[in-house]
């Protein structure tokens, strides 16, 4: 439990490497998918950590198994707009990860993935979008650290 923030920062470091090294030289949609998965993992580590702490403090009965229920439970515990925005972004990333996708311009500067959602809407993800997603995920970690919801580096 104590190392939740540390684990989240490790995941974000892996995403950082994928964005600024792997994607720079490889330029494939597989790397884009890996980056999205790392960002999701970062959020999942933090959300699970929040819920485990809430369970220890008897604020909730148990940590839900289903990811969407975890998000809803965290929103019940912390109903502010900022948390809601971050968790909606997490749900967007999960939706993006599960969507059917096509590759464009692989091995070129403007590589991008076009994800098609079940309702027919399409989202194009390029290198600039991934950097924005990365920054938003880093901001989420800082936000959680500032809330003092779960123990961070200061405990070590």
Order of alpha helices (4+ residues) and beta strands (2+ residues): alpha-alpha-alpha-alpha-alpha-beta-beta-beta-alpha
